[in-house]
Amino acid sequence: MRSTGIRRTAVALGVGALVLTACGSDGDDAAGGKTRITVNCMPPKSAKADRQFFEEDIAAFEKQNPDIDVVPHDAFACQDPKTFDAKLAGGQMEDVFYTYFTDARHVVDIGRAADLTPYVKELKSYETVQQQLRDIYTVDGKVYGIPRTGYSMGLIYHRELFEKAGLDPDRPPTTWAEVRDAAKKIAALGDGTVGYADYSAQNQGGWHFTAELYSQGGDVVSADGEKATIDTPEGHAVLRTLHDMRWKDGSMGSKQLLVIDDVQQMMGAGRPGMDLAAPDNIPILVKEKGAAYQDIALAPMPGGEATLIGGDGYMFSKKASPEQIRAGLKWLDHMFLTPGDGFLGDYARARKNDAPVGLPEPRLFTGPADARDQQVKKANANVPVGNYQSFLDGNRALEMKIEPPHAQQLYSVLDGVVSAVLTEEDADIDRLLKDASGKIDGILARG
């Protein structure tokens, strides 16, 4: 699950949300003495600024590398599940193709990914990328992909509502007990204000259950991926907290079966006080839903144990030649992996085009590379970076955990559990978790 929806769009450093796109591969690996590579996820023509930036960056790359011809594809959409899976199965992916973190293992398992291990030493930025993100594309000790962005979940909250409720907006909740207490105080403001909002439909309830479970030290499946591990004290604690906020405290409001757009609309209108999201939700709340940057803040996941992470990267077709792999790695370095520069890192260009600069993520690099990226970002910031400091500070202590295997199928099962708790006051949590565990075990057994 991506943070802004089931197949999340990426907030580019152009204007607005970038819908990443692709189409089938074409051409030979050499033309006129050049190495030709096809790449996907070029912004569509409707995203004029992003499209322009992408084309400018490719032109600059080709000027620096006259022996490489980059052919971008933009057929909608590169991560539509049906299109992606069909192209993958048919061996029709571009030479360099976009993937979510959760795709990596599957692409390798069905034999569609090139082994990049002999070539990654030629990727200048590789060692600067966070190890935990590199590990996602490393299978059985071999490198099959390059991370491009990463995000982690946190607690978005409304500073003005905190102040009205007598809460300190500079000291957000750090435990679920504190979330519950703050939600009660915010809901007591009345006038339709909700203390805490959560999703419970379209697989998004299962996604947030997973994030909440991680935050308390639990997991959805066992380490070997064979058994459900939700019928545990941590799983019960997640559902008990939601049930009690909904029915005992009345702090979640009466309208349930919410999805991401519902909650974004509510937050933009100044209700609720809190919900779970990633940093890329913030510009959506402001540009599309009517919120103000100064009112929206971000804290780390309550619970202090772990946070759900996601993100994306590029993999290479098994059909790609060594020359194409080397050319593709050079292209990734230029486009996405140069701190403070390129399509995602040219913060001066982003600011000039009224895109948000200064959000706490994605944070891809480590060491001097990260320092350089943050320096350029800070120099061009146009959002209140202080509102996100607790998120940056708190995330350092959290374990970063990727989504479970067969995530969407598992989320569908868990949706029923969360929706029952939020719509039925007498919901039997023991039975719900036991039944869901059996269903998840069946999904895992089928592979």
C-alpha positions as CSV (number, residue, x, y, z in Angstrom):
1,M,0.0,0.0,0.0
2,R,1.3,3.4,-0.8
3,S,0.7,6.3,1.5
4,T,-1.7,8.3,-0.6
5,G,-3.7,5.3,-1.8
6,I,-3.7,1.7,-2.9
7,R,-1.4,2.5,-5.8
8,R,0.1,5.7,-4.5
9,T,1.2,8.5,-6.8
10,A,4.5,10.2,-6.1
11,V,4.6,13.8,-5.2
12,A,7.2,15.1,-7.7
13,L,9.3,18.2,-7.3
14,G,7.4,19.7,-10.1
15,V,3.8,21.0,-9.7
16,G,1.2,18.8,-8.0
17,A,1.0,15.1,-7.9
18,L,3.0,13.1,-10.5
19,V,1.1,10.1,-11.8
20,L,3.9,7.7,-12.8
21,T,3.4,6.1,-16.2
22,A,4.8,3.5,-18.7
23,C,4.3,1.6,-21.8
24,G,5.9,-1.4,-23.6
25,S,9.6,-1.6,-24.5
26,D,10.8,-1.0,-28.0
27,G,14.0,-0.6,-30.1
28,D,17.3,-2.3,-30.2
29,D,20.0,-1.9,-27.6
30,A,22.1,0.1,-30.0
31,A,21.3,2.7,-32.6
32,G,23.9,4.7,-34.6
33,G,26.6,3.5,-32.3
34,K,24.8,4.5,-29.2
35,T,23.4,2.3,-26.4
36,R,19.7,2.7,-26.3
37,I,17.7,2.2,-23.1
38,T,13.9,2.3,-22.7
39,V,12.7,3.7,-19.3
40,N,9.2,4.0,-17.9
41,C,7.3,6.3,-15.6
42,M,7.7,9.5,-17.6
43,P,5.2,12.0,-16.3
44,P,2.1,12.3,-18.6
45,K,1.5,15.3,-20.8
46,S,-1.2,16.5,-18.4
47,A,1.5,17.1,-15.7
48,K,3.1,19.8,-17.8
49,A,5.8,21.0,-15.4
50,D,6.8,17.5,-14.4
51,R,6.9,16.4,-18.0
52,Q,9.1,19.4,-18.9
53,F,11.5,18.7,-16.0
54,F,11.8,15.0,-16.9
55,E,12.5,15.9,-20.6
56,E,15.0,18.6,-19.5
57,D,16.8,16.1,-17.3
58,I,17.0,13.5,-20.0
59,A,18.3,16.0,-22.5
60,A,21.0,17.1,-20.0
61,F,22.0,13.5,-19.4
62,E,22.3,12.7,-23.1
63,K,24.4,15.8,-23.6
64,Q,26.8,14.5,-20.9
65,N,26.6,11.0,-22.2
66,P,26.4,11.3,-26.1
67,D,26.9,7.5,-26.4
68,I,23.5,6.8,-24.6
69,D,20.0,7.3,-26.1
70,V,17.2,7.3,-23.5
71,V,13.7,6.5,-24.8
72,P,11.1,7.3,-22.1
73,H,7.7,5.8,-22.1
74,D,4.5,7.3,-20.6
75,A,1.6,5.0,-21.2
76,F,-0.8,5.1,-18.2
77,A,-0.1,3.6,-15.8
78,C,3.2,1.9,-14.9
79,Q,1.9,0.6,-11.6
80,D,-1.6,-0.3,-12.5
81,P,-1.6,-3.9,-11.1
82,K,-3.2,-5.5,-14.1
83,T,-1.0,-3.7,-16.6
84,F,2.2,-4.2,-14.5
85,D,1.6,-7.9,-13.9
86,A,0.7,-8.6,-17.6
87,K,3.7,-6.8,-19.0
88,L,5.9,-8.5,-16.4
89,A,4.6,-12.0,-17.2
90,G,4.9,-11.3,-20.9
91,G,8.5,-10.1,-20.7
92,Q,7.5,-6.7,-22.1
93,M,8.9,-4.5,-19.5
94,E,11.2,-1.6,-20.4
95,D,14.9,-2.0,-20.0
96,V,14.7,0.0,-16.8
97,F,11.3,-0.2,-15.1
98,Y,9.7,1.2,-12.0
99,T,8.6,-0.9,-9.1
100,Y,7.2,-0.5,-5.6
101,F,9.2,-2.1,-2.7
102,T,6.6,-4.8,-2.4
103,D,7.2,-5.8,-6.1
104,A,10.8,-6.6,-5.7
105,R,10.7,-10.2,-4.5
106,H,8.0,-11.2,-6.9
107,V,9.9,-9.8,-10.0
108,V,12.9,-11.8,-8.9
109,D,11.0,-15.0,-8.1
110,I,9.5,-15.2,-11.6
111,G,12.8,-14.6,-13.3
112,R,12.2,-11.2,-14.9
113,A,14.9,-9.1,-13.1
114,A,18.5,-8.7,-14.2
115,D,21.2,-9.4,-11.6
116,L,22.9,-6.0,-11.0
117,T,25.5,-7.2,-8.5
118,P,28.4,-7.1,-11.0
119,Y,27.5,-3.5,-12.0
120,V,26.4,-1.7,-8.8
121,K,30.0,-0.6,-8.1
122,E,29.6,1.6,-11.2
123,L,26.6,3.4,-9.6
124,K,28.3,6.3,-7.8
125,S,25.5,6.9,-5.4
126,Y,24.8,3.3,-4.4
127,E,26.8,3.2,-1.1
128,T,25.2,6.5,0.0
129,V,21.7,5.1,-0.1
130,Q,20.3,3.9,3.2
131,Q,21.2,0.3,3.8
132,Q,17.6,-0.7,4.8
133,L,16.3,0.5,1.5
134,R,19.1,-1.2,-0.5
135,D,18.3,-4.4,1.4
136,I,14.7,-4.4,-0.1
137,Y,16.1,-5.0,-3.6
138,T,18.7,-7.5,-2.4
139,V,17.6,-11.1,-2.7
140,D,19.8,-14.0,-1.6
141,G,22.8,-11.7,-1.5
142,K,22.3,-10.4,-5.0
143,V,21.3,-6.9,-6.0
144,Y,18.2,-6.7,-8.3
145,G,17.1,-3.1,-8.0
146,I,18.0,0.5,-7.0
147,P,15.8,2.4,-4.5
148,R,14.6,5.8,-5.7
149,T,12.4,7.1,-2.8
150,G,11.2,5.9,0.6
151,Y,8.5,7.0,3.0
152,S,7.4,6.0,6.5
153,M,4.1,6.4,8.3
154,G,3.6,8.9,11.0
155,L,0.9,10.8,13.0
156,I,-0.4,13.9,11.2
157,Y,-2.1,16.3,13.5
158,H,-3.8,19.7,13.4
159,R,-1.9,22.2,15.5
160,E,-4.9,24.7,15.8
161,L,-7.2,22.0,17.1
162,F,-4.5,20.9,19.6
163,E,-4.3,24.5,20.9
164,K,-8.1,24.8,21.1
165,A,-8.2,21.6,23.1
166,G,-5.5,22.8,25.6
167,L,-2.9,20.5,24.1
168,D,0.7,21.5,23.4
169,P,1.2,21.3,19.6
170,D,4.9,21.0,20.1
171,R,4.5,17.9,22.2
172,P,2.5,15.4,20.1
173,P,1.4,12.0,21.5
174,T,4.1,9.4,21.7
175,T,1.9,6.5,22.9
176,W,-1.5,5.2,21.9
177,A,-2.8,6.0,25.4
178,E,-1.7,9.6,24.8
179,V,-3.4,9.5,21.4
180,R,-6.6,8.3,23.0
181,D,-6.5,11.0,25.7
182,A,-5.8,13.8,23.1
183,A,-8.6,12.5,20.9
184,K,-11.1,12.8,23.7
185,K,-10.1,16.4,24.4
186,I,-10.3,17.3,20.7
187,A,-13.6,15.6,20.2
188,A,-15.0,17.6,23.3
189,L,-14.6,20.8,21.2
190,G,-17.9,19.7,19.5
191,D,-19.2,21.1,16.3
192,G,-18.5,17.9,14.4
193,T,-14.9,17.7,15.4
194,V,-13.3,14.3,15.5
195,G,-10.4,13.5,17.7
196,Y,-8.9,10.6,15.6
197,A,-9.9,9.3,12.2
198,D,-9.0,6.0,10.6
199,Y,-9.6,4.0,7.5
200,S,-11.7,0.9,7.4
201,A,-12.6,0.1,3.7
202,Q,-11.0,-0.6,0.3
203,N,-8.1,-2.5,1.9
204,Q,-7.0,0.7,3.6
205,G,-8.3,-0.4,7.0
206,G,-6.0,-3.5,6.8
207,W,-3.1,-1.3,5.8
208,H,-3.5,1.0,8.8
209,F,-4.1,-2.0,11.1
210,T,-0.7,-3.2,9.9
211,A,0.9,0.2,10.6
212,E,-0.7,0.3,14.1
213,L,0.4,-3.2,14.8
214,Y,4.0,-2.5,13.8
215,S,4.0,0.5,16.0
216,Q,3.3,-1.6,19.1
217,G,5.9,-4.2,18.2
218,G,3.6,-6.7,16.6
219,D,3.6,-8.2,13.1
220,V,1.1,-9.5,10.6
221,V,2.9,-12.7,9.6
222,S,5.7,-14.8,11.0
223,A,9.3,-14.3,10.0
224,D,9.2,-17.3,7.7
225,G,6.0,-15.9,6.0
226,E,4.0,-19.0,6.7
227,K,1.6,-18.1,9.6
228,A,-0.5,-15.2,10.7
229,T,0.7,-13.4,13.9
230,I,-2.2,-11.0,14.5
231,D,-4.0,-13.0,17.2
232,T,-1.5,-11.7,19.8
233,P,-1.5,-9.2,22.7
234,E,-0.4,-6.5,20.2
235,G,-3.2,-7.3,17.8
236,H,-5.8,-7.2,20.5
237,A,-4.4,-3.9,21.8
238,V,-4.8,-2.3,18.4
239,L,-8.4,-3.3,18.1
240,R,-9.2,-2.6,21.7
241,T,-7.9,1.0,21.4
242,L,-9.9,1.6,18.2
243,H,-13.0,0.1,19.8
244,D,-12.8,2.1,22.9
245,M,-12.1,5.4,21.1
246,R,-15.1,4.7,18.9
247,W,-17.6,3.5,21.4
248,K,-16.5,4.5,24.9
249,D,-14.9,7.9,24.2
250,G,-16.9,8.9,21.1
251,S,-13.7,10.5,19.8
252,M,-13.8,8.9,16.3
253,G,-17.2,10.2,15.2
254,S,-20.2,8.2,14.1
255,K,-19.3,8.1,10.4
256,Q,-17.1,5.1,9.6
257,L,-16.0,3.0,6.6
258,L,-13.7,5.9,5.7
259,V,-11.0,5.8,3.1
260,I,-8.1,8.1,2.5
261,D,-10.0,10.8,0.5
262,D,-12.6,11.0,3.2
263,V,-10.0,11.7,5.9
264,Q,-8.1,14.1,3.8
265,Q,-11.3,16.1,3.2
266,M,-11.9,16.1,6.9
267,M,-8.4,17.2,7.8
268,G,-8.6,20.0,5.1
269,A,-11.8,21.2,6.7
270,G,-10.2,21.3,10.2
271,R,-11.5,18.1,11.6
272,P,-10.2,15.6,12.8
273,G,-7.3,16.3,15.2
274,M,-5.2,13.3,14.1
275,D,-4.8,10.5,11.6
276,L,-2.0,8.3,10.2
277,A,-0.3,9.3,7.0
278,A,3.1,9.8,5.4
279,P,4.7,13.3,4.6
280,D,3.5,13.3,1.0
281,N,-0.1,13.7,2.3
282,I,0.7,17.2,3.5
283,P,0.8,19.0,0.1
284,I,-2.3,17.2,-0.9
285,L,-4.1,18.5,2.2
286,V,-3.0,22.0,1.4
287,K,-3.2,22.2,-2.4
288,E,-6.4,20.0,-2.9
289,K,-8.2,20.0,0.5
290,G,-8.0,23.5,1.8
291,A,-5.6,23.1,4.7
292,A,-2.8,25.5,5.6
293,Y,0.8,24.4,5.9
294,Q,1.2,26.2,9.2
295,D,-1.6,24.2,10.8
296,I,-0.5,20.7,9.7
297,A,2.2,18.9,11.7
298,L,3.7,15.5,11.7
299,A,4.9,13.2,14.5
300,P,6.4,9.7,14.5
301,M,4.2,6.7,14.9
302,P,2.9,6.4,18.5
303,G,4.0,3.3,20.3
304,G,7.8,3.8,19.9
305,E,8.5,0.3,18.3
306,A,8.4,0.5,14.5
307,T,6.9,2.2,11.5
308,L,5.6,0.9,8.2
309,I,7.8,2.0,5.3
310,G,7.2,2.0,1.6
311,G,8.7,3.4,-1.5
312,D,9.9,2.7,-5.0
313,G,12.8,2.0,-7.2
314,Y,13.9,0.7,-10.5
315,M,14.7,-2.8,-11.7
316,F,16.2,-3.9,-15.0
317,S,14.8,-6.3,-17.5
318,K,16.4,-9.8,-17.6
319,K,16.8,-9.1,-21.4
320,A,18.9,-6.0,-20.9
321,S,22.5,-6.2,-22.2
322,P,25.5,-5.4,-20.0
323,E,25.8,-2.1,-21.9
324,Q,22.2,-1.2,-21.3
325,I,22.6,-2.0,-17.6
326,R,25.6,0.3,-17.3
327,A,23.8,3.0,-19.2
328,G,20.7,2.6,-17.0
329,L,22.6,2.9,-13.8
330,K,24.2,6.1,-15.1
331,W,20.8,7.4,-15.9
332,L,19.5,6.7,-12.4
333,D,22.5,8.4,-10.9
334,H,21.7,11.5,-12.9
335,M,17.9,11.6,-12.6
336,F,17.2,10.5,-9.0
337,L,20.3,9.8,-6.9
338,T,22.4,13.0,-6.9
339,P,21.9,14.8,-3.6
340,G,20.2,18.2,-4.2
341,D,19.9,17.8,-7.9
342,G,18.0,16.0,-10.6
343,F,14.3,15.3,-11.1
344,L,13.5,14.8,-7.5
345,G,16.3,16.8,-5.9
346,D,16.4,20.1,-7.7
347,Y,14.8,22.0,-4.9
348,A,15.5,25.4,-6.4
349,R,13.6,24.4,-9.5
350,A,10.8,23.0,-7.3
351,R,10.5,26.2,-5.2
352,K,10.5,28.3,-8.4
353,N,7.5,26.3,-9.6
354,D,5.6,26.5,-6.3
355,A,6.1,22.9,-5.3
356,P,6.6,22.1,-1.6
357,V,10.2,22.0,-0.4
358,G,11.1,21.1,3.1
359,L,9.0,18.0,3.8
360,P,10.8,15.5,6.0
361,E,10.7,12.7,3.4
362,P,11.8,11.1,1.2
363,R,15.1,10.8,2.9
364,L,17.1,8.5,0.8
365,F,20.8,9.1,1.6
366,T,23.2,8.8,4.5
367,G,26.3,10.5,5.7
368,P,27.7,13.4,3.6
369,A,25.3,12.8,0.8
370,D,22.3,13.2,3.2
371,A,23.9,16.3,4.7
372,R,24.3,17.8,1.2
373,D,20.7,16.9,0.2
374,Q,19.3,18.4,3.5
375,Q,21.4,21.5,3.1
376,V,20.0,22.3,-0.3
377,K,16.5,21.4,0.8
378,K,16.7,23.7,3.8
379,A,18.1,26.6,1.7
380,N,15.0,26.3,-0.6
381,A,12.4,25.4,2.0
382,N,8.9,27.0,1.5
383,V,7.0,25.0,4.2
384,P,7.2,25.3,8.0
385,V,9.9,22.7,8.6
386,G,9.7,23.0,12.4
387,N,6.2,21.3,12.2
388,Y,8.0,18.1,11.2
389,Q,10.9,18.1,13.5
390,S,9.5,15.6,16.0
391,F,8.9,13.2,13.1
392,L,12.5,13.4,12.0
393,D,13.8,13.1,15.6
394,G,11.5,10.2,16.6
395,N,11.9,8.1,13.4
396,R,15.6,7.5,14.3
397,A,14.5,5.3,17.2
398,L,12.0,3.2,15.2
399,E,12.5,0.0,13.4
400,M,11.6,0.3,9.7
401,K,9.3,-2.5,8.5
402,I,8.1,-3.1,4.9
403,E,4.6,-4.3,4.2
404,P,3.8,-8.1,4.6
405,P,3.8,-10.6,1.8
406,H,0.6,-10.7,-0.3
407,A,-0.2,-7.4,1.3
408,Q,-3.4,-6.5,-0.6
409,Q,-5.0,-9.9,0.0
410,L,-4.1,-9.7,3.7
411,Y,-5.4,-6.1,3.9
412,S,-8.7,-7.2,2.4
413,V,-9.1,-9.7,5.3
414,L,-8.1,-7.2,7.9
415,D,-10.5,-4.6,6.5
416,G,-13.3,-6.8,7.7
417,V,-11.8,-6.9,11.2
418,V,-11.3,-3.1,11.5
419,S,-14.7,-2.2,10.0
420,A,-16.4,-4.6,12.4
421,V,-14.8,-3.0,15.4
422,L,-15.7,0.5,14.2
423,T,-19.3,-0.3,13.2
424,E,-20.4,-2.9,15.8
425,E,-20.2,-1.9,19.5
426,D,-20.4,-5.6,20.6
427,A,-17.8,-6.8,18.1
428,D,-16.1,-9.9,19.3
429,I,-12.4,-9.1,19.0
430,D,-11.2,-12.6,20.0
431,R,-13.4,-14.2,17.3
432,L,-12.5,-11.6,14.7
433,L,-8.7,-12.1,15.1
434,K,-9.1,-15.9,15.2
435,D,-11.1,-16.0,12.0
436,A,-8.9,-13.6,10.2
437,S,-5.8,-15.6,11.2
438,G,-7.3,-18.7,9.6
439,K,-8.0,-16.7,6.4
440,I,-4.5,-15.3,6.3
441,D,-2.9,-18.7,6.9
442,G,-4.8,-19.9,3.8
443,I,-3.6,-17.1,1.7
444,L,0.0,-17.7,2.8
445,A,-0.3,-21.4,2.2
446,R,-1.4,-20.8,-1.4
447,G,1.7,-18.7,-1.9
